[in-house]
Amino acid sequence: MKYIGVTPEGEFPLPPPVSAKLVMGEDAPADGFTGVFPLVESGRRICAIRIYGQNGTLRFDGITDEQKESCGAGRTLTLAARSRAALLLDNEAIPQTYCMPSLETIFTRHIKPYGFSGFRGERRSFSGELTVTKGMSEWQAAEGFCTRFLGRKPRILEGIFDASGEILTGEMVFDNSGGIPYSAAFLEYRYCDRISEILIKPGKSGAYGTAVKDEEALSLGIRRKRCLAEGNTNADAKIRAARHKSFRAVVDCPGEICAHLLQSARVRDPVLGNLDGLYIAEIEYRLDSSGERSRYILRR
């Protein structure tokens, strides 16, 4: 990996880090990075950092949250940063109400001012209103529009606000007999995340009644019910979300990151079998005294 520090005066190459950690996840709008570097020159105000792979691919473009310079057993520079989506999390949206909102309007008002170059997704206006309340972040305002009117969660992809729902082309095949080699792989079934039954209350005077049951969870002996507030109609979505998070495949690979978040994936293993229909839900890269390695969390 190649590391570039950015100061108000310009940019410069950082020395190879002593240790580094880069985490990307589908549930977190901003990626996170922490790195410890040899301290070559003190006093530089590093306000941003970019990380490139060996093939020149930009893996991280972020703003610095913390900078620490230490002297003791060694001279070190520690940087903690988040990708530029953090700007949308850190800034509060101006309260307002949109009538017949569109993705273009939401992008122009809440995303574009922070340096993002464009957006992907439907351009038409939607009937109804969208209210941005006091205390909501710019990201919450934009995400609220996307989930309500487009039916999908947005993401930041290469400087673009992507609400298209499109899947990246290409499939990552983890296979020690001809695909991407891995040092370890395992499956996790988190029964503690499953919900067997959801109850809803039809009105103020009504009693809670069963809205949705997860028959598969019940067949596994899981008994975990939830009650939704009056007017909440997301019972099916909550059952699906709980089922979705209850399974994951984890693959550890030597070397730097070789895939993208949300990319299609499969695992070929003589013991675990052939696991198809997966995608990369989280990536964690680590560099330390034992070398560099990447961990991929795959979900159905």
Disulfide bonds with the S-S distance in Angstrom:
none
